[in-house]
């Protein structure tokens, strides 16, 4: 065999290998990719059609989320015969755990709400405490973890040289409790 014939046979074998690769590997992969793209497009159109068929779906989802949030907040509101005393006791216990001095602690029932049919009443608690400044953040965190819906309305911190390194803190909290006749 001559050199020319060897080159021709090598070129023919290479062409056969290239065509075999193209026919048996590349074309089926390309067809599979095109088929998957068509399926994705079909599914996307179906999803858009279903979402368009239910016009208030987003509003319904928002309403459900709001109801769930209200329900979770309602679970945090204490109930029982003496929720006011329980709340005041919890506040005092948390303060004593952090070596805080409770100077005064008084509660005032909030004004009548415009929604008289509401089973909850607002309770305002005013606390005067003395504590190290670093413990104040931990105390506020523990207040937010109490059973009940408790919010901090006012926080006034005063540095006094007579009680240094402690600070005077006036803390006004609002808590929502169940209305009962024994309160």
N, C-alpha and C positions, 0 to 999 in steps of 0.2 A: 504494500500500500504506500502510496505516495503521501507526501506531506499535505498536499491539497485535498486528498480524499479524507485524510484524518481530520482536517479542519472542517470539511463539509459534514462528516459524521458527527463531530462534536457540536456543530451548530444545530444540526437536526435534533440531536438528543436534548440539547438545551432548549430548543423551541418546543419540543414535546413536553419537557418538564414544566416550562413556563405555562403552556396552555393547560396542562393537567392541573397545576396549582390554581390557575384562574378559574377553570370550570368547576373543579371539585371543592375548592376551599373559599375563594374570594366571593364568587357569585352567590352561594348559599348564605354566607354571612351578611352580605349586602341586602339580600332579600329578607333575611330575618330582622335586620335593623329597620328596614322600611315597614315591615309588618308590625313591629312593636311601636313605631312612631304613629302608624294609623290607629292602633288600639289605644294609645295614649290620647290621641286627638278625639277619638270617639268617646272615651270615658270622660274627658274634660267637658265635652259638649253635653253629655248626659248630666253631669254635676251642675253645670250652669242652668240646664233646663229645669232640674229639680229645685234649685235655689230660686229660680225665677217663678216657679209655680207656687211657692209659699212666700208671699210678699212681706208678711210681718214676722219672718223668722228671726231676724236680728233684734227686733223690738221684744219679741217673746223671750229670747235668750237674756236680754238685759233685765227684763222684769223678773225672770227666774233667779238671776244672780242677786238682784236687789232683795227679793223675798228670802233667799238663803242667808244674806248678810243680816237682815233684820231678825231672822230666827236665831242666828248664832249670838247676836247681841242680847236677845231676850233670854237666852239660856244663862247668860252671865249675870242677870239681875237677880239678887237674892230674894228668897221668899221664906215665909215662916212667921212665927208669932212675934219675934223680936228682931227684925232685920237691922234696925237702927243701932241697938245695943251691940249686935254682932259686928257691925261695921266699925263702930267706935273701938270695940275691943281689938279687932284685927289691926286697926291703925296703931293702937298703943303697943300691941305685941311686936309688930314689925319695927317700931321705933326702939323698943327696948333691946331687940336683937342686935341693933347696930350701935348700941351705947349712945343713944340720943336722949336728951332730957325733954320731956313733954311739959311745957310750962302751962299751957291751957289748951283745952280741947272742948269745943262746943259745937252743937249741931242746931240748925234752924231748918224747919220744914219750909220748902220753897213755896212760892206763891202759887195760887190756883192756876192750873194750865187751862188754855182755851179748850182743850179736849177733855171735858169732864168725864167722859166715858172710858178714859184710859185707866187701866188697872195699875198704873205706876205713878208714883209721886217723886218729886225731886227733893233731895235732901242736900243742904249746903253745910259743909263742915269747915270750921275755921280752926286751924292749929297754930300755936306758937311753940316753936321748938328751938333748942340749942343743940348744935351738933358740929362735928368736924366737917369742913367743907367737902372733903373727899367722900364722905358717907352719904351726902345728899343725893347724888345720882343713883346710888344703890337703893336708897329708900324710895325714890320716885319710881324706879323700875319695879320694886316690890308692890307698890301701890297699884301699878297697872296690871299686875298679876293677881290681884285680889279677886275673890269671887264677887262678881257684881260689876256693873258698868260705872266706873269711877273716872272722872276727868279732872284735870288740874285747871282751875280757872285763873288763879292768881298765885304768883310766887314772888315773895319779896325777901331779899337777902340783905342783912345788915351786918357789917363787921364792927364789933365792939372791942375796944382795947381792954376792957375789964374782964372779958371772958376769952380772950385770945388763947389758944388757936381755934376756938370754936366761933361759930357765927350764929346770929339770931335769924330765924327763918319764920316768916308768916306765910302759911300755905292755906289757900282756899280751894276746897274740893267740892265737886258736885257728884252725887251718887243717885242712882235711880233705884227705888225699892218698890216692892208690891204694896199696894194700899191694903191695909188691914184695919180693923176696928180697935185693936189693942195697942196701937202706936200712939 
